[in-house]
C-alpha cells in the first residue's frame, strides 16, 4: 500500500505533459486498488489481537537497530484506511477541476498517499520520522502551486512551522537511540526510561505533534494553509494530516513516556480550554466560510485529541 502509489508516481513522471490525462487515469486506478487493499485490512484484521498485525521487517542500516519496520494495530488501522480512502476521493474529486500541471498534481497526490500510509504503519521511530516529514513535501507543492491568491505566504508559513517542530522530535529520537540502542517501537515499549529523561523526550515529541494538531499558540499556520489550499488539499489537510499530531501523542508520547504524560496532562488541558474559547470567539467574526470551518475543525477535533490524551493518562 506504500509501494504501489510510489511506483505509480514514478510511472506518471515518465508520462509526457501532452498526455497528462493518462497520469490521472493511472492515479485513479492505483488508488482504487489501494482502497480495495485497505478494505482487505479491515476484513482480515483480528480485533481480538492487541498486538501489531500484517508486520513487515527489512534490514536497512546494518549494526544500528534501524530497520524498515511496518505493522498495524487497532489504532493505526483506522488511520490507514482513512488515509487511502480520502486520498482516493481527493483524486476523483478533482478529476475535472485541475487543469494546469495535471501530471505534477497527480504525482503529488500519489506521493502524499504513500507517505500518509507509511506514517501510520511505521513501527520504527526513524521510519516514522521519514514518512512524517515526507508528507510535508507533496502538501507544500499542492498548496503552493494549486492554491489560492496568498498560497506562497501560506506554504512558507506551513513549511517553517512544521520543520521547526520536527527538529525537536529528531533530536529526541536521536537521544532515545543513544539510550536504548534501538528505535523499534515494539522493543522500546519494554525499555525503562528514567522520569527525568522522559520529560526531555516528551517535550521534543510534544512540540512537533502540537504544531501538527495544531494546538494553541502554535496554530496560526493552519487558517492560512487551509484557506489557500485547493479543495483536495483541504480535504486531506483537515481529514488526515491534522490527525497525525493526535496519533503521535497517543502512540508515542503516552506509550513511551507515561510519567511525563501524566505530569504534563493538566497543562495540555489548560491549553485546550484556552484554544476552544479563543477559536470560538474568532469564528464569530469570520466572513470566509472556509476559514470558519477551519477554525471549527481546529477548535473541535484538535483539542478533543489532546483531551483524549489527557484522559488516558
Buried (B, 14 or more C-beta within 10 A) or exposed (E): BBEBBBBBBEBBEEBEEEEBEBBBBBBBEBBEBBBEBBEEBEEEBEEEEEEBBBBEBEEBEEEEBBBBBBBBBBEBBBBBBBBBBBBBBBBBBBEEEBEEBBBBBBBBBBBBBBBBBBBBBBBBBBBBBBBBBBBBBBBBBBBBBBBEEEBEBBBBBBBEBBBEBBEBBBEBBBBBBEBBEBBBBBBBEEEEBEEEBBBBBBBBBBBBBBBBBBBBEBBEBBBBBBBBBBEBBBBBBBBBBBBBBBBBBBBBBBBBBBBBBBBBBEEBBEBBBBBBEBBEEBBEEBEEEBBBBBBBBBBEBBBEBBBEBBEBB
